[in-house]
Amino acid sequence: MLAGASHQSCAETLESENSPPPSVTGRFTHCLFFPSGAVGNTWGGEKEPLVILLGWGGCTDKLLAKYGAIYLKQGCITLRYIAPWKTVFFSEALGRKKLWPVAQKVLELLFDYEVDSHPILFHVFSNGGFMLYRYIVELLHREPAFHTFRVVGSIFDSAPGDKNVLGAIQALSLILTPSTNTVLRYLILAAFAVLVLFLRILLYPATRRFNENHYDAMKKDPSRWPQLYLYSKADQVIRSRDVERMLKLRQEQGVLVEAVDFASSEHVSHFRRFPKEYSARCVGFLKDCFQRASKPQGRRILLS
């Protein structure tokens, strides 16, 4: 299914609950945009990059589209997806791994839209996007059907975080505030706090073997494509020390890592506070990754 003359396609598919596993139950909404013909091919005659944007918990497509516009102006294709916040905050905490089939669906969309041969960049937001990214990476390395995908790099905005209970409660509170009455909101927050405290903190040493959290799982990430971390010491949801610990580990594993500490911007607000620097960093990183992957030796390394 290709986008029409408008160069865009926002689709909502409804999967049956009786579908054989793995399946995505409920509505699966995503948006894919092709660059305008007026932009022209700015990638040396090669296929333009596909940028997959994975939104944060509680994000709206209107907000995510602002980030997608950065890449559309560069002549890229963009695919936007936001995982349901209930899945991010509750299902994953319970170890149900409902994002695994969602990750598979996201990757299968590349075949559906016939963009599977384009170089791929992931732009991942907060832990909500990072949880989904974890399963995408695992699928890229485990499933033969996806071995032909050529990932050139990943950008992490306000991610990843590790066992920050207060930060997680704050993030969930921001999501619930507009649509939930006060009493119900506090009940949900209390239930979430107890759930995380017991399953992800107190009982985690015993449950880690079969229910490893996303942060620890990605310490063993086998991918070696370059990574850019965009974070801030002022972020109260994702602690800067968690991000710095991960990027240092990835450097030690031989991954080419870049990082920007915006110092004063709040959680997933770096682009809003510093739009020019943020855009320049993302575009510059994408171009460097594209050029590096275009070299024969780069293509052999990316999915090692």
Helices and strands as residue ranges (DSSP letters): E 8-15, E 26-33, E 50-54, H 61-72, E 77-81, H 85-86, I 87-91, H 99-112, E 119-125, H 126-142, G 144-146, E 150-157, H 165-176, H 182-196, I 197-202, H 204-207, H 214-217, G 218-220, E 227-231, H 240-252, E 257-261, H 270-273, H 275-294, H 296-301
